[in-house]
Structure formats: C-alpha cells, structure tokens
C-alpha cells in the first residue's frame, strides 16, 4: 500500500469510528512493508505485480536503505506509526541481513 493509499485508508477508518461514536488511538495505524536490500529477483517482482496490478512497485517495495527510509518517512507523514519490515531477499547470512536492517530502521523509531 502506498503512503497515499494508507493515508486515505486511515482517514476512512477514523471517519467510520467517529460516526460510530468511537475513537482509535492514532498510534494504532501501521502496515507490513516488504524490503529488498538489493534488486529483487524476477519471481518476487512478478508476485508483487500479480497482487497489485498497475501499482508503482517503488512505492510498495523499497530497494536499498535510502528508499526504505524514504518510504517509511512518507508513511509516517501520512499518519502511520507501526511497521513490520519484511526482507524479501534470501540472505546467506540471515543474522547479518537483519542487523543491517536494524541499522536502517531503528534510528527512525520515535
């Protein structure tokens, strides 16, 4: 889901809650984001395209640390605050890959 789509979805949920006399903690909103440290393989891209035909893949699957930071920042600006970042790469050294991911995302934590 792109940051713009996420913002619209959050607004719809908040509006429905208000109409029902309820509120939702603003820190409740988030989503799962696939991430590739390097250009993903064709199978991964084809799978993503099949789930979201016509979608801008750069807005759905950030490739590399800067693109991940940029996408997370855009989602925060859209009102989301919780994220599960899922590596799509098959890392030879899973621990190293997760450690590198932690160095990217932990400084963004508020």
C-alpha positions in Angstrom: 0.0 0.0 0.0 1.4 3.4 -1.0 1.6 6.2 1.6 -1.2 8.0 -0.2 -3.4 4.9 -0.1 -2.6 4.3 3.6 -3.5 7.9 4.4 -6.9 7.6 2.7 -7.5 4.2 4.5 -6.6 5.7 7.9 -8.9 8.7 7.3 -11.8 6.3 6.3 -11.3 4.2 9.4 -11.2 7.3 11.6 -14.3 8.7 10.0 -16.2 5.4 10.4 -15.1 5.2 14.1 -16.3 8.8 14.7 -19.6 8.0 13.0 -20.0 5.1 15.4 -19.1 7.2 18.4 -15.7 5.6 18.9 -12.1 6.7 18.7 -8.9 4.9 17.6 -5.6 5.6 19.1 -3.6 7.4 16.4 -0.6 5.2 17.2 -2.6 2.2 16.1 -2.1 2.5 12.4 0.6 0.7 10.5 1.4 -1.9 7.9 3.7 -4.6 6.7 6.3 -3.5 4.2 8.4 -5.8 2.0 12.0 -4.7 1.6 14.9 -5.7 -0.7 18.4 -4.8 0.2 19.3 -5.3 -3.5 17.3 -5.5 -6.7 14.9 -8.4 -6.1 14.6 -11.4 -8.4 12.0 -11.6 -11.2 9.8 -14.0 -9.2 9.5 -11.6 -6.3 8.6 -8.7 -8.7 6.1 -10.9 -10.6 4.4 -11.9 -7.4 4.1 -8.3 -6.2 2.8 -7.2 -9.6 0.2 -10.0 -9.5 -1.0 -8.8 -6.1 -1.1 -5.1 -7.1 -1.5 -4.9 -10.9 -0.6 -1.4 -12.2 0.8 -0.3 -8.9 4.1 1.6 -8.7 6.5 -1.0 -7.4 8.9 1.6 -6.0 6.1 2.7 -3.6 5.5 -0.8 -2.5 8.9 -2.5 -2.4 11.7 -0.2 -1.4 15.1 -1.4 -2.7 18.1 -0.3 -0.7 18.4 1.6 2.6 17.7 5.1 1.3 14.5 4.0 -0.4 13.3 2.2 2.7 14.0 5.3 4.9 12.2 7.5 2.3 9.1 5.2 2.2 8.9 4.8 6.0 9.1 8.6 6.3 6.3 9.1 3.8 4.1 6.6 5.7 4.8 8.4 9.0 3.9 11.7 7.3 0.7 10.0 6.1 -0.2 9.2 9.8 1.1 5.7 10.2 3.4 4.7 13.0 3.8 0.9 13.2 5.7 -1.1 10.7 6.7 -4.6 10.1 9.6 -4.6 7.6 9.9 -8.0 5.9 13.1 -8.7 4.0 12.3 -10.4 0.6 15.9 -11.2 -0.1 17.1 -14.7 0.7 20.2 -13.7 2.7 23.1 -16.1 3.0 23.6 -14.7 6.5 20.2 -14.0 7.9 21.6 -12.5 11.1 23.8 -10.0 9.2 20.8 -9.1 7.0 18.6 -8.4 10.0 21.4 -6.5 11.7 21.8 -4.2 8.6 18.0 -3.7 8.5 18.0 -2.8 12.2 20.7 -0.1 11.5 18.3 1.4 8.9 15.1 1.4 10.8 16.0 1.8 14.5 17.2 5.4 14.1 13.7 6.2 12.7 12.0 5.0 15.9 10.2 7.6 18.0 
